[in-house]
Amino acid sequence: MIKFGQVYEYNEARHIASIRFERPDACKKCGACGSQSQTGTISLKADCKVGDWVRVEYPEGRFLEATAITYVIPLVALLAGIALGWLLGNGGDGAMLLGALAGLGLSVGVLYLVEKRVSGRPEWTPHITAVYDELPTEEQIGCQTT
């Protein structure tokens, strides 16, 4: 997935750019770089300056994997906790609620471990592939709009 954003803050000592995503006008017709998402922010290592436009690429297929992991693990843990609470508590609401909370708590721990494992790996990390002094044109973006 490709996104275009503008650097709104830059830490020169650490070379970290804070980027705000707002689709350029040229992208509004195409939608290939995320037609549903209008805005967002991220901080990445880069060599640029405040006001620059940047092209950020997310590793192919990893975005959907990360989304699935983020939603599936808590859902499965919640349902397993409810089921375990129902079994151990003879169908009582209090036991099911405690099981649900325990399942969600467990999912937080699992997600923390998953995040520690994949954090910083290039195959999971978005990266800046181009820096533009001004708002990119359709030709620079590479969209083939009609």
C-alpha positions in Angstrom: 0.0 0.0 0.0 1.2 3.5 -0.8 0.3 6.7 1.0 1.4 10.3 0.5 1.8 12.6 3.4 3.3 15.9 4.5 6.0 16.2 7.2 4.7 18.5 10.0 7.5 17.9 12.5 11.1 16.7 12.2 13.6 15.8 14.9 17.1 16.4 13.4 19.0 14.7 16.2 17.1 11.4 15.7 16.2 11.9 12.0 12.5 11.1 12.8 9.8 12.7 10.7 6.2 13.0 11.9 4.0 12.7 8.8 0.4 13.7 8.4 -1.5 11.9 5.7 -3.9 13.8 3.6 -4.6 12.6 0.1 -3.3 15.0 -2.6 -6.0 16.3 -5.0 -4.6 14.1 -7.7 -5.3 11.0 -5.6 -8.9 11.8 -5.0 -9.9 10.4 -8.4 -7.8 7.3 -8.2 -8.1 6.1 -4.7 -5.4 3.4 -5.1 -3.4 4.8 -2.1 -6.3 4.4 0.3 -9.5 5.8 -0.9 -11.3 5.5 2.4 -8.8 7.0 4.8 -8.6 10.7 4.7 -6.1 11.5 7.4 -3.7 9.9 9.8 -0.2 10.4 11.3 3.0 8.3 11.7 6.6 8.9 12.7 9.3 7.4 10.6 13.1 7.6 10.2 13.8 9.9 7.2 16.0 12.7 5.8 13.6 15.5 5.0 12.3 18.8 6.4 9.1 20.2 7.7 6.7 20.9 4.8 8.1 18.2 2.5 5.7 15.7 0.9 6.7 12.0 1.2 5.7 8.8 -0.3 5.3 6.1 2.3 5.1 2.4 1.3 3.7 -0.2 3.6 5.1 -3.7 3.0 2.9 -5.7 0.6 0.3 -7.8 2.3 1.5 -7.0 5.8 -1.2 -4.4 6.4 -4.0 -6.9 6.1 -2.0 -9.4 8.2 -1.5 -6.8 11.0 -5.2 -5.8 10.9 -6.2 -9.4 11.1 -3.9 -10.1 14.0 -5.1 -7.0 15.8 -8.7 -8.0 15.6 -8.7 -11.8 15.6 -6.6 -12.4 18.7 -8.8 -10.3 21.0 -12.0 -11.7 19.5 -10.9 -15.3 19.9 -9.7 -14.6 23.4 -13.0 -12.9 24.3 -15.0 -15.7 23.0 -12.8 -18.4 24.7 -13.0 -16.5 27.9 -16.8 -16.3 27.7 -17.0 -20.0 26.9 -14.6 -20.9 29.8 -16.6 -18.7 32.2 -19.8 -20.4 31.1 -18.4 -23.9 31.6 -16.7 -23.2 34.9 -19.5 -21.0 36.3 -22.4 -23.3 35.2 -23.8 -20.6 32.9 -23.7 -17.8 35.4 -23.4 -14.2 34.0 -20.8 -13.2 36.5 -18.5 -16.1 35.6 -18.9 -15.3 31.9 -18.1 -11.7 32.5 -15.0 -12.6 34.4 -14.0 -15.0 31.7 -14.5 -12.4 29.1 -12.3 -9.9 31.0 -9.7 -12.6 31.6 -9.7 -13.4 27.9 -9.3 -9.8 26.9 -6.5 -9.3 29.4 -4.7 -12.4 28.0 -5.1 -11.0 24.5 -3.4 -7.7 25.5 -0.4 -9.8 26.7 -0.3 -11.8 23.5 -0.6 -8.7 21.3 2.3 -7.1 23.4 4.5 -10.1 22.7 3.6 -10.1 19.0 4.4 -6.4 18.8 7.7 -6.9 20.4 8.5 -9.7 18.0 7.7 -7.8 14.8 8.6 -4.3 15.8 11.4 -2.8 13.7 11.5 -5.7 11.3 11.7 -4.3 7.7 9.1 -6.7 6.4 6.6 -5.1 8.9 7.7 -1.5 8.9 6.5 1.2 6.6 9.2 3.3 5.0 9.7 6.5 3.0 10.5 5.9 -0.7 10.4 9.4 -2.1 10.6 13.0 -0.8 9.0 16.0 -2.7 9.6 19.7 -2.0 6.1 20.5 -3.2 2.7 18.7 -3.5 3.3 15.8 -5.9 1.7 15.8 -9.3 -0.3 13.0 -10.9 2.8 12.0 -12.9 5.0 11.9 -9.8 2.4 9.9 -7.9 2.1 7.4 -10.7 -1.7 7.2 -10.7 -3.3 6.4 -14.0 -6.5 8.3 -13.6 -9.0 8.7 -16.4 
